[in-house]
Amino acid sequence: MRITVVGSINLDLVATAPQLPAPGETVTGATLARHPGGKGANQALAAEKLGAEASLIGRVGNDAMAGEALALMEDLGVDLAGVEVDVAAPTGVALIAVDPTGENQIVVAAGANHMVTPEQLPQRIEGALIVQLELPIETVEAAVGRATGFVCANLAPAAPVSELLLRRADLIVVNETEAAFYGDGLHRGGGRVVVTKGARGAAMYQRGVEMAWASPPAVEAVDATGAGDAFVAAITVALLEGMDPAEALRFACAAGAFAATRPGAQPSAPERDQVEAMLAG
């Protein structure tokens, strides 16, 4: 199973604090950690750990942070031949605050991610494709237009997209906030649409009609930063393997739930046997 991810690469600076700050408030007593991140990188690594042969197309800066941002993917064997180095822009950085329940606040400085252009993409993208919206929208839409197989569009963070992208995607994944932003337009393309609802589970629709629903296993959340990306990778892998909608949702919910029990977006991504063990109870 070959999955190409066209997406962002960041270094996450994670401050775990007693509480999340209100506007204008300073919260002390935090601990700091550094983890590889970026939605594209997170999804590529998660797909690889779940059994796919994953490759990533993206961009990093010519700086020390680039090595940190790529380290876990290199160790795991994700194909990084499509990752280019930008001599002018820095590696993307995400500033993340996390509270003891796993809730978070995130501010992203995109850096080199905004330098990924359609010219960096191959003329044909073979196999399956996963995209998100942390790259320039014209690059995302070019990638979808060059895909020859299954396309998963994780429309996050919410931003205007073309009708072509909505109609071409075989699978669209959004959370409740993003679903509200897009409205009924999500369902016009005829592909499957998954709306995630955190600890309450996820639903799959086709042409606006609910096909399946699943709830995640109960877990003690530590950091929800990478849970959504683990879910996206898992639902893609599950559908490519031929799981039915309900089974695929259960698999993806378990992957997301497991990721929420560990700190860091990429270190928390589960192995296949960890997801299966969670499903087995």
C-alpha positions, 0 to 999 in steps of 0.5 A, spaced: 500 500 500 503 506 497 501 513 500 504 519 498 502 525 503 503 532 500 503 536 507 507 540 512 513 539 516 514 542 523 518 542 529 513 542 535 515 546 541 510 543 546 509 547 553 505 543 558 502 547 563 497 547 569 492 550 565 491 554 558 492 561 558 486 566 557 487 572 552 492 576 556 494 571 561 500 568 563 501 561 565 507 559 569 509 552 571 510 549 564 515 544 562 517 544 555 518 539 550 520 539 542 517 534 537 517 533 530 510 535 527 506 538 522 500 535 519 503 532 513 509 529 517 504 526 522 500 523 517 506 520 513 509 517 519 502 514 522 501 511 515 507 508 515 507 505 522 500 502 520 503 498 515 503 503 509 509 505 504 509 512 506 512 518 502 512 525 504 513 531 499 514 538 503 519 543 505 524 545 510 529 550 512 536 550 511 537 550 519 538 545 525 530 545 526 530 541 519 534 535 522 529 534 528 523 535 524 525 529 520 528 525 525 523 520 527 520 519 519 528 518 517 528 512 523 522 509 521 523 509 513 518 514 510 520 516 503 523 523 504 526 524 497 520 529 495 522 533 501 526 539 499 530 544 503 529 552 502 535 556 503 531 562 504 525 560 509 526 557 516 523 550 518 516 551 520 514 551 527 508 550 531 508 553 538 503 548 542 500 549 549 497 543 553 493 542 559 493 536 564 487 534 560 490 534 553 486 540 551 491 544 547 492 551 543 496 551 537 500 557 533 503 555 527 509 559 523 509 556 517 516 558 514 518 553 508 511 550 508 509 556 504 514 555 499 512 548 497 509 550 490 506 546 484 513 545 481 515 541 486 510 536 485 511 530 480 506 530 474 503 524 476 502 522 483 501 514 483 497 510 489 493 513 494 494 521 496 493 525 503 493 532 503 491 537 508 491 545 508 497 547 511 501 548 504 499 553 499 492 552 496 494 552 489 499 546 491 494 542 494 489 543 489 495 541 484 496 535 488 489 532 487 489 534 480 495 530 479 493 524 483 491 517 479 488 513 485 485 514 492 485 521 494 483 523 502 483 531 503 483 533 510 480 540 510 484 542 516 485 548 518 479 550 514 480 555 508 476 556 502 477 550 497 475 549 489 469 545 487 474 541 483 477 539 490 471 537 493 468 533 487 475 529 486 476 527 493 474 520 495 474 521 502 474 528 506 475 528 513 474 534 518 472 536 525 465 539 527 468 546 527 471 545 520 464 541 517 460 548 520 465 552 516 464 548 509 457 546 510 453 542 505 458 543 500 462 537 503 457 533 501 456 535 493 462 531 491 459 524 492 465 521 496 465 519 503 465 525 508 468 523 515 466 528 521 470 527 527 467 529 534 473 528 539 471 523 545 464 522 542 466 519 536 466 520 528 461 519 523 461 517 515 456 520 510 455 519 503 451 525 499 449 527 506 446 521 509 450 517 515 453 511 513 456 509 519 458 511 526 463 509 531 465 511 538 473 511 541 475 507 546 475 510 553 482 513 555 485 518 559 488 523 554 494 526 555 496 530 549 490 531 543 495 534 538 496 528 534 490 524 535 486 527 529 492 526 524 493 519 527 485 518 525 486 521 518 492 516 516 488 510 520 481 511 516 485 512 509 489 505 511 483 502 513 479 504 507 484 502 502 485 495 505 477 494 504 474 495 511 467 497 511 465 504 513 463 502 520 470 497 521 474 503 518 471 508 523 472 503 529 479 502 527 481 510 526 477 512 532 482 507 536 488 510 533 486 517 534 484 515 542 491 511 542 495 517 540 491 522 545 494 518 551 502 519 549 505 526 548 507 529 542 504 528 535 509 523 532 511 520 538 504 518 540 502 515 533 500 508 534 503 501 531 498 497 528 498 492 533 497 497 538 491 499 535 488 492 534 490 491 542 485 497 543 480 494 539 480 487 542 479 491 549 
